[in-house]
């Protein structure tokens, strides 16, 4: 039986960038339907996981040093170019995620935009908090950048982003990426993708 995956994501998260790439072969191998769900991870942190901010205050602490090493190791293992952190990290991703929400009804376009945006931020160190950068990303993949950026600022899209974020929180999310298999089992992070694959394959 074909299963469905919901992938709640925020473009500002390095682990989400890795999971975005690493889930692709799983989807292809298992013939699983995936739904990309943009949300605002800052809203999640504010609501249920404020300890994240404390961890960022001292980048020299052992946990943070290991985080950066682990991230580099995973990026190399995943064959994903990642120049992190950049001078723009952490960014306020609200503009970027509104643009994603404006594309949510067109999943193919959303996937293409998210892929290009991840590359722009984590490979090329572009500032995703700059609407001009977001517009150029859209233009480069063949989207109407003016239409997209205008749509991303309308009240309907803003409400959609809030709704997606609130939904994820209600369903147990505490960060990005949050992955649901068949609207039930929740998994968090790049390192749990083997468990996602197992859940997909279970009858």
N, C-alpha and C positions, 0 to 999 in steps of 0.2 A: 504494500500500500504506500503510495506517495505521501510523504509528510511535508508539512509547511514549517518554515523558519521565519521568525521575525527578528530582525537585526536592528536594535536600537543603537544609534551611533551619534557621536559628536566629532566633527572634523579636527578638533583641537587635541585629541587624545592620541599619543603615540602607540599605545597598545591597541587602540581601535584601528589605526592604520595597518598594523601588522595583521590583526584578525581579519580585516577587510580583504587582504590579499590571501591569507592562509585558508580562509573558508571557501575560496573559489574551487580548488580541486575537490573538496568534500562535496560541494554542491554538484559538480560535474559527475563525480563517481557515483553518487547516490541518486542522481536525477531528482533532487529535492527542489521544491519551489521556495524561493526566498523573497521576503518582502523587506525592503529597506525602510526603516522608520527613523527619520531625523528627530532628535530631541536636544535639549539644552542641558549638558551635563553640569553646568554651574548651578542650574536650578535644582538638580538632584542633590548636589553637594550641600547646597544651602538648606535643603529640607531634611536630609537624612544622613549626611556624611561630612560634617564640617571638620572632622579630624584631618581631612586631606590638606586643608590650608595650613594647619600647624606643621605638618610634615614638610611643607615647602619652605618654611621660614629659615631652616638651616640646611643649605644644600651640601654642607660638608659632613653631615651626620652619616654614620655607617650604612644605614638603610638606604639613604639617597644615593650614596656612592655605589652600592650594590644594584640599585634600581637602574642606574645608568649603564653599568657593566652588563646586566642582564638584558637590557634593551638592545645594546650593541650586539650581543651574542645572538639574540633572537632575530635581529635584522639581518645579520650575516647568514644565519641558518635559513631564513625565509627568502633570501636573495632579494631583499628590499633595500634600496638606497635610502639611507636615513642620516641626515646631518642634523643632529639634535643634541642639546637644545639650541635654538636660534635666539637672536636678540629679541624676537617677538614673543617668546614663550614666557609665561602662559598668556594666551590671547583671550580676549572677550569674543567668543565665537557667535554672538547673537546674529550678526549680519550674515555670516556664512550659513548658519543653520536656518535662517529664514529663507535664504536662497534655495537651500535643499528642500524645505517644506513647500516652496512654490513649485517644485518639480515632483513632489511625492506621487501625484496621480499619473505621472509618466515615469515608470520605474526604470526604463531603459535610459532615459535622459538623466535621471537622478544618479544612476550608477556611473555613467560617464562623467558627470560633473564631480561626483564625490572622488572618483579615481584621480581625476586631474587636480582636484583641490588638495588631496593628500600628497600628491607629488609636489605640488607648488609649495606646500608648507614644510613638509618633512624632508624633501630632497633639495629643493631650490631655496628654502628659507624665505619665501614670500610672506607678506603680512596679510593673513586672511581677514583681518579686522578692517581692511581697506576696501570699500565698495568698488573702487576702480580696479583693484586686483581681481576681485571676484568677477567683475564684468568682463575682464580680459580672459579669464579662465573660461567663462561661458562662450565667449566669442571664438576662442581657439578650438573648441570642440564642436563648433557649428551651430550654437544656440543663438537666439536673438538676445543679446546681452541687455539692450535697453528695456525690452519687454520683461525679461526675467528680473532685473533689478527693480523695476517699477512695481512688479507684482509682489516682490518680496517685502515691500514696505506697506502693503495694504492690510487692513485690519483683519481680514479673513485668514491670511497667512500667519499673521502674528498670533491670532487665537489658536490656529492649528498647532503651532509650535508649543504654545503653553499647554494645549490639550494633550499632545504627545508626551510631553514631559510629565504632566500630572498622571497620565495613564501608566507610564513606566514606574513611577514611584509607588502607585497603588498596587502594582503587580510585584513589587519587591525590589526594584532596581536601586542600586546605590552607586552606580558608576557606568562608564562606557568602555567597551560595548556590553550591552545586556542582550542576551540571546534567548528566545523562547522557542521551544520545539512543540509543535502542535498545540499552541496556545496554553501550554501547561508548564512543563519542566523549564526552569530558568537556569541559565549558565552565564557566568561573568568572566570576561577576559579572554585574551588570546590563548592562554595556556590550557583553557578548558575545552578547546576545540576537539581533542580526541574524545572527550565525553559527549560532546554534541554529536559527533559522528556515531558513537555507540548508540545514543538515544534514537538517532534517525534509523538505524538498522534494526532496532528492536521491534518485534511485532506488537 
